[in-house]
Amino acid sequence: MGPKHRRPTPGADGPPFDLAIELPARGSRQLGRDLHRQLRSAIVGGRLHPGVRLPATRELAAALDVSRNTVVTAYDLLLSEGYVRAGGRAGTVVADFLSAPLRRTRPKLDRAGDARLSAAWRSAPSPIATGRLKGRHFDFRVGLPELESFPFAVWRRLAGRALRAASRVPAGYGEPEGRRALREAIAGHISFARAIACRADEVVVTAGAQQAFDLIARILVTPGKTTVAIEDPGYRPLRNVLMTAGAKLAAVPVDAEGLRVDRLPRNAKVICVTPSHQFPLGVHLSLARRKALLEFARTHGAVIVEDDYDGEFRFAGQPLDALQTLDRGEAVFYVGTFSKSLFPALRLGFVIAPPWARGALIAAKQLSDWHAPLVSQDILAAFIAEGHLARHVRKMRKVYGERRDALQNALRAFCGSRLRVVGIGAGLHLATYLERRLSASAVIDRAREAGVLIDAIQQFSAADRKSDGLVFGYGAIASREIADGVRRLARSM
């Protein structure tokens, strides 16, 4: 038998399907069987999925420059083996005899994972469950804002305008730091909403707060050397980012005044805090602690990552100045997001970086994904500039305030002394401590069986806590359902 030749699959108008076929030289008696073998291998290996229509015999014969009988022979063998089925007008179709492609045999891996992976990723953190559930349930999970009240009609109008504008300019890449119009809108918004004075040139647009944390870790963390202080309990996705970046994590406790600055390790070079509404305890960092934290950063040459979590929604007391506003030593990275004030699927956030770090941050952004989606940036820029964001936040502050009040009343009525509420001044959740005889994990398991979804403080902690509790989110549950949900929860305690 002569040497094999790779036969091109294109016909007159392009390839019948994207699959390289190698056949013996012309005149070989093995043409049909070789074609059958390669098609069968593609089907079993999953390259040709169940339901895919194979090319007509004449079409494939012409593309491979073989006789039609050769293709008919191969198809007949596949049909007799059950790999394909005759689909009438649909022609020959790959059969669904397998629900999924056959898995390749894999060697057993030890707990450290495959040695070919980078060490930081051999025990990668499991993805965090997200999304809303279907069916009758009471959803007190944190991190889920109200979506039904969002002005989607306005958003669609602005989206149409942005798409029309995009169609009139050549497609191309945008600036890694974000559209100028959006950066100007963000600078104006945080000046109004958080009393932070900054220019558009100081803003770097990111794919939500999570990418902001990732980019900051890239430019500040030296794997195995940089000590990063985090709140305990604290925001788990941030902790996961720092772990995979190779940071040496130092868990610092939180009390009624926020982060215990006196417990910061002296070698901490990065300090991550949620001062406006601590996650998940809900307390705010006192002014004395803010000043102490900034002094620590100045004295020890550290930087501060300020996550303004839920900063727009404050219900009691006067908001304290952001660390970025108080900073005089160019030590604060201010991270903001629109996931709670608008909706998580938007995936847009921002960083206000010190001047010395902005160039590195933009370079890291370009290496990561070049830039955030341009049309989404244009829509958001118009949404902010035309005042829709400020109006929506004012509206939702009232909605969330009513839910917060309903939740506190229900907890007093149905849970009594079994729960102690903390962190009620702002945000979309409040935390509670359980009396010592109750186990949060047991309460959560029983509550889930009753259709109540809730989170434990423990799941956000980096260490074992002597006092455990529950965190109630009220962004995804209507006011009218809160009392019934808490009543069901009380029966699980």
C-alpha positions in Angstrom: 0.0 0.0 0.0 1.3 3.4 -0.9 1.9 6.3 1.4 -1.0 8.1 3.0 -2.0 11.6 1.9 -4.0 14.1 3.8 -7.1 14.8 1.7 -8.5 18.3 2.0 -12.2 18.4 2.9 -13.2 21.6 1.1 -15.7 21.4 -1.7 -16.6 24.1 -4.2 -18.1 26.3 -1.5 -16.0 25.3 1.5 -15.4 22.3 3.7 -18.4 19.9 4.3 -17.1 19.8 7.9 -14.0 20.7 9.8 -12.3 17.3 10.1 -8.9 16.4 8.6 -9.1 13.1 6.8 -5.9 11.1 5.8 -6.4 8.4 3.2 -4.1 5.9 1.4 -3.0 6.7 -2.1 -5.6 6.4 -4.9 -6.2 2.8 -6.0 -5.9 1.3 -2.6 -8.6 -1.2 -1.6 -8.5 0.2 2.0 -10.0 3.6 1.2 -13.4 2.8 2.4 -12.2 1.1 5.6 -9.7 3.9 6.4 -12.5 6.5 6.0 -14.8 4.4 8.2 -12.1 4.1 10.9 -11.4 7.8 11.0 -15.0 8.8 11.1 -15.7 6.3 13.8 -12.7 7.6 15.9 -14.1 11.1 15.5 -17.5 10.0 16.7 -16.3 8.0 19.7 -13.8 10.7 20.7 -16.5 13.4 20.7 -15.3 15.5 17.8 -18.5 14.6 16.0 -21.3 15.0 18.5 -24.6 13.2 18.5 -27.0 14.9 16.2 -24.4 16.2 13.8 -25.3 15.7 10.2 -22.6 14.1 8.1 -22.0 15.4 4.6 -24.0 13.8 1.7 -22.0 11.0 0.1 -21.6 12.8 -3.2 -20.4 16.0 -1.4 -17.9 14.2 0.8 -16.7 12.1 -2.2 -16.0 15.2 -4.2 -14.2 16.9 -1.3 -12.0 13.9 -0.7 -11.5 13.2 -4.4 -12.6 9.5 -4.0 -15.5 7.6 -5.6 -19.0 7.8 -4.1 -18.9 4.1 -3.4 -16.0 4.6 -1.1 -18.0 7.0 1.1 -21.1 4.8 0.9 -19.1 1.8 2.1 -17.8 3.8 5.1 -21.3 5.1 6.0 -22.8 1.7 5.7 -20.3 0.3 8.2 -21.0 3.1 10.6 -24.8 2.5 10.2 -24.4 -1.3 10.9 -22.4 -0.6 14.0 -24.9 1.9 15.4 -22.6 5.0 15.2 -24.9 6.8 12.8 -28.5 6.7 11.8 -30.4 7.4 8.6 -32.2 10.7 9.2 -34.5 10.8 6.1 -34.3 14.3 4.6 -31.7 15.2 7.3 -29.4 12.6 5.7 -26.9 10.6 7.8 -26.8 11.8 11.4 -24.4 10.9 14.3 -26.3 8.6 16.7 -26.8 9.5 20.3 -25.8 6.1 21.6 -23.6 7.8 24.1 -24.8 10.6 26.4 -21.3 12.1 26.4 -17.9 11.5 24.8 -15.9 8.6 26.2 -13.5 9.8 28.9 -9.9 9.2 28.5 -8.2 7.1 31.1 -6.5 9.3 33.6 -3.9 8.3 36.2 -4.8 8.7 39.8 -3.8 12.0 41.3 -2.7 12.6 44.9 -4.2 15.4 46.9 -1.6 17.8 45.7 -3.0 17.5 42.2 -1.2 17.1 38.9 2.5 18.2 39.2 2.2 19.9 35.8 0.0 22.6 37.3 1.5 25.6 39.0 1.8 24.9 42.7 -0.7 27.6 43.6 -3.4 26.0 41.5 -3.0 22.3 42.5 -5.5 22.9 45.2 -7.5 25.6 43.5 -10.5 26.9 45.5 -13.8 25.5 44.5 -16.1 27.8 42.4 -18.5 29.7 44.6 -22.1 28.9 44.0 -24.0 31.8 42.4 -27.4 32.5 40.9 -31.0 32.3 41.9 -32.9 29.1 42.6 -36.2 28.1 41.2 -39.2 26.9 43.2 -40.6 28.0 46.5 -37.9 29.2 48.9 -36.9 32.1 51.1 -33.5 33.4 49.9 -31.5 35.1 52.6 -28.1 34.5 50.9 -25.7 37.4 50.7 -24.5 39.2 47.6 -27.7 39.1 45.7 -29.3 42.5 44.8 -32.9 43.2 43.8 -33.3 42.9 40.0 -37.1 43.4 39.5 -36.9 47.1 40.3 -34.1 47.8 37.9 -35.0 50.2 35.0 -34.3 47.8 32.2 -36.4 49.9 29.8 -33.9 52.7 30.2 -31.0 50.4 29.9 -32.3 48.9 26.6 -32.7 52.4 25.2 -29.2 53.3 26.1 -28.0 50.0 24.8 -29.6 50.7 21.4 -28.0 54.1 21.3 -24.5 52.6 22.2 -24.9 49.9 19.5 -25.9 52.5 16.9 -22.8 54.6 17.8 -20.6 51.5 17.6 -21.8 50.7 14.1 -20.6 54.0 12.8 -17.0 53.6 13.9 -14.4 51.0 12.8 -14.2 48.1 15.2 -11.0 48.1 17.2 -9.4 47.8 20.7 -10.1 50.3 23.4 -8.0 51.7 26.2 -7.1 49.2 28.9 -7.9 51.7 31.6 -11.5 52.1 30.2 -13.5 54.5 28.1 -12.8 58.2 28.9 -16.6 58.9 29.2 -17.1 56.1 31.7 -14.0 57.1 33.8 -15.3 60.7 33.9 -18.8 59.4 34.9 -17.3 57.3 37.7 -15.2 60.1 39.0 -18.3 62.3 39.2 -20.4 59.6 40.7 -18.1 58.8 43.6 -17.5 62.5 44.2 -21.2 62.9 44.7 -22.0 59.5 46.5 -18.8 59.0 48.6 -17.2 62.5 48.8 -14.1 61.1 47.0 -12.3 63.7 44.9 -10.5 62.2 41.9 -10.0 62.8 38.2 -10.9 60.5 35.4 -7.2 59.8 34.8 -7.0 58.2 38.2 -9.7 55.6 37.4 -9.1 52.2 35.9 -12.2 50.3 34.8 -12.2 46.5 35.6 -14.5 43.5 35.1 -16.0 43.9 38.6 -14.3 44.1 42.0 -13.0 40.6 41.6 -10.8 41.5 38.7 -9.7 44.6 40.5 -8.4 42.4 43.4 -6.7 40.1 40.9 -4.9 43.0 39.2 -3.8 44.5 42.4 -2.5 41.2 43.6 -0.5 40.8 40.4 1.3 44.1 40.8 1.8 44.0 44.6 2.4 40.4 45.6 5.7 38.6 45.3 4.8 34.8 45.6 6.0 33.3 48.8 7.3 36.6 50.2 4.6 39.3 50.5 2.5 39.2 53.7 -1.1 40.4 53.1 -3.4 41.1 56.1 -7.0 40.2 55.6 -10.1 40.6 57.8 -11.3 37.6 59.6 -14.1 36.9 58.9 -13.8 38.4 55.5 -14.7 38.3 51.8 -13.8 34.8 50.6 -13.3 35.6 46.9 -10.6 38.1 47.8 -8.9 35.6 50.0 -8.9 33.1 47.2 -7.3 35.6 44.8 -4.5 36.3 47.2 -3.9 32.6 47.9 -3.5 31.8 44.3 -1.2 34.8 43.8 1.1 33.3 46.3 0.6 35.8 49.2 1.4 34.9 52.8 -2.0 35.6 54.4 -2.4 37.0 57.9 -5.9 36.8 59.3 -6.7 39.8 61.5 -9.8 39.7 63.8 -12.7 42.2 63.5 -14.6 43.6 66.5 -17.3 46.3 66.9 -15.0 49.0 65.5 -13.8 47.0 62.5 -10.4 45.7 61.8 -8.1 45.3 64.9 -5.3 47.5 63.7 -3.3 46.7 66.8 -3.2 43.1 65.7 -1.7 43.8 62.3 1.6 41.9 61.7 4.5 44.4 61.4 5.7 42.8 58.1 2.3 43.2 56.4 2.8 45.0 53.1 -0.8 44.9 51.9 -3.8 45.4 54.1 -7.3 44.6 52.7 -10.3 46.1 54.5 -14.1 46.8 53.9 -14.4 49.9 56.1 -17.8 51.2 55.1 -19.7 48.0 55.7 -17.5 45.2 56.9 -18.1 41.9 55.1 -19.8 39.9 56.6 -20.3 41.4 60.1 -21.6 44.7 58.8 -19.7 47.0 61.2 -17.9 50.1 60.0 -14.3 51.0 60.7 -14.3 53.7 63.3 -12.6 57.0 62.6 -9.9 56.3 65.2 -9.1 52.9 63.6 -9.0 54.6 60.1 -6.4 57.1 61.3 -4.4 54.3 63.0 -4.5 52.2 59.8 -3.3 55.0 57.7 -0.5 55.7 60.2 0.5 52.0 60.1 0.7 52.1 56.3 2.9 55.2 56.5 5.2 53.9 59.1 5.6 50.4 57.7 5.6 51.2 54.0 2.4 49.2 53.4 -0.5 49.8 51.0 -4.2 49.5 51.8 -6.9 47.9 49.5 -10.2 49.6 50.4 -13.2 47.6 49.2 -16.2 50.0 49.5 -18.6 47.1 49.8 -22.3 48.2 49.8 -21.1 51.8 50.4 -24.1 53.3 48.6 -26.7 51.9 50.9 -26.5 53.5 54.4 -29.5 53.7 56.7 -28.3 55.0 60.0 -25.6 57.5 61.1 -23.4 59.7 59.0 -21.0 58.0 56.6 -17.3 58.3 57.6 -14.8 59.5 55.1 -13.3 56.9 52.9 -9.7 55.9 53.6 -8.9 57.1 50.1 -10.2 60.6 51.1 -8.1 60.6 54.3 -5.0 59.2 52.7 -2.1 61.7 52.3 0.6 59.2 51.6 -0.6 57.6 48.3 -1.1 54.3 50.0 -4.8 53.4 49.2 -6.2 51.5 46.3 -10.0 52.2 46.3 -12.1 49.4 44.7 -15.7 49.9 43.7 -18.2 47.9 41.8 -21.7 48.2 40.3 -22.7 44.6 41.1 -24.9 45.6 44.0 -26.1 49.1 42.9 -27.0 47.8 39.5 -26.7 44.0 38.8 -23.9 41.4 39.1 -24.1 40.3 35.4 -22.8 43.7 34.3 -19.3 42.8 35.5 -18.0 46.3 35.6 -16.1 47.9 38.5 -13.1 50.2 39.0 -10.0 51.0 40.9 -8.7 54.4 42.0 -5.0 53.7 42.2 -2.2 55.8 43.6 -0.2 57.6 40.9 2.9 55.4 41.3 0.8 52.2 40.7 -1.5 53.3 37.9 0.9 52.4 35.0 1.5 48.9 36.3 -2.2 48.4 37.0 -3.1 49.4 33.4 -0.4 47.1 32.0 -1.8 44.2 34.1 -5.3 45.0 32.9 -4.1 44.9 29.3 -2.3 41.5 29.8 -5.5 40.1 31.5 -8.2 40.9 29.0 -7.0 44.1 27.2 -10.2 46.0 28.2 -13.7 45.7 29.4 -16.5 45.4 26.8 -16.8 48.7 25.0 -20.5 48.8 24.4 -21.2 47.9 28.1 -18.9 50.7 29.1 -20.7 53.2 26.9 -24.1 52.1 28.2 -23.0 52.5 31.9 -21.3 55.9 31.1 -24.6 57.2 29.8 -26.6 55.6 32.6 -24.5 57.4 35.2 -24.1 60.7 33.3 -27.9 61.1 32.8 -28.6 60.6 36.5 -30.2 57.1 36.2 -27.8 55.5 38.7 -28.3 58.2 41.4 -32.1 57.8 41.0 -31.9 54.0 41.1 -29.7 54.1 44.2 -32.1 56.5 46.0 -35.1 54.3 45.1 -33.3 51.1 46.2 -32.1 52.6 49.5 -35.8 53.0 50.4 -36.6 49.4 49.3 -33.7 47.9 51.1 -34.4 50.0 54.2 -37.9 48.6 54.4 -36.6 45.1 54.1 -34.0 45.7 56.8 -36.7 46.9 59.1 -38.9 44.0 58.3 -36.0 41.6 58.9 -35.1 43.1 62.3 -38.8 43.0 63.4 -39.1 39.3 62.3 -35.9 38.3 64.1 -37.1 39.9 67.3 -40.6 38.3 67.0 -39.6 34.8 66.1 -36.0 34.3 67.2 -35.9 36.3 70.4 -32.8 35.8 72.5 -31.5 33.0 70.3 -29.9 35.6 67.9 -27.9 38.8 68.6 -28.0 41.2 65.7 -24.9 43.2 64.7 -24.0 45.4 61.7 -27.4 47.0 60.9 -26.4 50.4 59.7 -25.8 49.8 56.0 -25.6 47.4 53.1 -27.7 44.5 51.8 -27.2 42.1 54.8 -27.0 41.9 58.5 -25.1 39.5 60.7 -26.2 37.7 63.9 -24.5 35.7 66.6 -26.2 32.5 67.8 -26.5 31.6 71.4 -23.7 29.1 72.3 -25.8 26.0 72.4 -26.9 26.4 68.8 -24.8 25.1 65.9 -24.9 27.3 62.8 -24.2 24.4 60.4 -27.0 22.3 61.9 -29.4 25.3 61.7 -28.5 25.9 58.1 -29.0 22.3 57.1 -32.4 22.1 58.8 -33.4 25.5 57.3 -32.5 24.4 53.8 -34.8 21.4 54.2 -37.6 23.9 55.1 -36.8 26.0 52.0 -34.8 28.7 53.7 -31.4 29.6 52.3 -28.9 31.4 54.5 -25.2 31.7 55.1 -23.0 31.2 58.1 -20.4 33.6 59.4 -18.0 30.6 59.7 -17.9 30.1 55.9 -16.2 33.5 55.6 -13.7 32.9 58.3 -10.1 31.9 57.7 -9.8 30.3 61.2 -12.1 28.5 63.7 -14.3 30.9 65.5 -15.5 30.4 69.1 -18.7 32.3 68.4 -20.6 31.4 65.3 -23.6 33.0 63.6 -25.8 33.6 60.6 -25.7 36.2 57.9 -29.0 37.4 56.5 -29.0 38.9 53.0 -32.2 40.9 52.1 -31.4 41.8 48.5 -33.1 38.8 46.9 -36.2 38.5 49.1 -39.3 40.6 49.0 -40.4 42.4 52.2 -43.7 40.5 52.3 -41.8 37.2 52.4 -39.3 38.0 55.2 -41.5 37.2 58.2 -42.6 33.8 56.8 -38.9 33.0 56.0 -37.7 33.9 59.5 -40.6 32.0 61.0 -39.6 28.8 59.2 -35.9 29.4 60.2 -37.0 29.8 63.8 -38.5 26.3 63.7 -35.1 24.9 62.6 -33.3 26.3 65.6 
